Amino acid sequence: MISVRHFFRNIIVPGAFRIPKEVSVNGSIDATISGRIDGNVKGNVKTTGKLVVSETASIKGHIYAADLVVHGKVYGDVYISNKAHISNKAFVKGDVNAIVLELEEGAVVEGAIRKNVLPTPKTETPSAVEPHHSPVAGETLPVTAAAATPAASAANEEEEQTTSWF
């Protein structure tokens, strides 16, 4: 039996977009209305409204929305300006950033969880890999976490361990 709370949480207003499970999108989605995704998306999804990711959906890219309900799979970071709800059937491989966050028992999140913050979102897609090249004279290459000193790595690990959600 479906609870009334669950039913109303997944309602999409008339005029919202919907991607059926038979449809795959190869590219980013940028909408000013709410929407529901039942199919597959390879690219970022941006909406100023509510986004529902159904159990049959798979998104390989970052999500930017005001509100989010996830029942399916997300492979990328999530940036929510209001409330995010991750159900017990959801799988998120990436960081979750939201002002209000609801995680059901059994939900899988492989990444950092940041609540009550709105960090600056990443602009690249998770599948984008920077090509490796040699520095040109005078060019400086950014230092990655792997190349950081052991002391900096230890400090970074301590910083990440200060917040425990469980």
N, C-alpha and C positions, 0 to 999 in steps of 0.2 A: 504494500500500500504506500502511495506517495503522500508525504506530509504536505500540508498547505504551504508551509514555509519553503519547502523544496520546490514546489510548483511555482510560487511567485518569484523565487530567486532566478528562475530560468526564463521568465517571460521576456520577450523582446517586443518593444513597442512597434505599432504599425509604421511602415516607412523605413524600417531597419533593413540592412543588407543581410543576406544569408547565402552561404556557400554550401551546397548540398554535398553529401558524402561521395557522390559519383564524380565530383569536380576536383581537379588539382590545379592550383595556381602556382606558376613559376614566376615570381616577382613580388614586389612589395605591394601592400594594400594601404591606402591612405584615405580615411573616411572621416566625415564630420558627423556621422550618425552612428547609432549603436548597431551591433551586428552579432551574428551567430555563425560559427564555422563548424561544419560537420565533415568537411573534406580535408584535403592536404594543402598546405601552403609552404612554399620554399621562398622565404623572404620576410622582411619585417612587416608587422601589422600595427598600424597606428590609427586610433580612433579617439575622438573627443568624448565619446559616449561609453556605454557599457559593452563589453565583449564577452560572449559565452563561447567556450571551447568545449564541444561535446565529446562524449566518450569515443566516438569514431574519428575524431579530428587529430591531426598531427601538424604542428607548426615548427618549422626549422628556421628560426629567425627571432629577433627581439620583438617583444610586445610592449606597446605604449598605449595606455587607455586610462579613462577616469575610474571605471570599475571593471572588475574581471571575475569570472567564474570559470574554473578549469575542472573538467572531468576527463579530458584526454591527455595527449602528450605534447609537451613544449620543450624544444631543444634550443634554448637561448635565454637571455636575460629578460626579466619582466619588470616594467616600470609603471606603477599604478599611482595616480595622483589622489585617489580616494581609498576605496576598499577592494581588497582581493580575497576571494574565497577559493581555496584549493580543496577539492573533494577527496574522499578516500580512494577513488579510482584514478586519480590524477598522477602523472609522472612529469616532473619538471627537472630538466638538466640545465641548470643555470641559476643565477642569482635572482632572488625575489625581493623587490623594493616596493613598499607600500606604506601609506599612512596607517591604515587599519588592515590587519591581516587575520584571516580565519583559516586554520589548518585543521582538517578533519583527521581523526586517528586513522592511520593507514595510508595517508598521502605520502608520496615519495618526492622529496626535493633534494637534488644533488647539487648543492651550491649554497651560497651565503643567504641568510635571511635577514633583511633589514626592515625594521618596523619603525614607524614615526619619523621617517626621513625621506627626502626626495633628492637622491644623488643625481649628478649629471649623467645622463644616459650615454652609452657607447654609441658610436655611429656606424661601426662596421658590423657585418653579419658574422655569426659564429663560424661559418665555413670559410670566411675570407682569411687567407694566410698571406702575410707579407713575404715577398720574395727575398731570399738571402742574397746580399751583394756585399762586395768589398767597399770600404769607405774610400771616397775620393779625397784628394788632398784638401784638408781644411774641413771636411765633413765630420760631424760627430754622430755616432750611433747611440740610440737610447739604451740605457742599461735595463736589462730584463731582470725578473725576480731570480732566475737561475744564475745570473751573473753577479748578483749582489753579494756583498761580503757576508760571511757567516754571522757576524754580529748583527747586521741589518736584518738577515733572515730570522734570527732568533727573536729580535725585537718585533718583527712583523708577526711571527707566530704567537708571541705573547699577546699582542694587540687583538688578534683574531680570537684568542681563547678567553678573553675577559667577559664575553657575553655568552651565556649558556641558556638555550631555550628549552632544554629538557632536563 
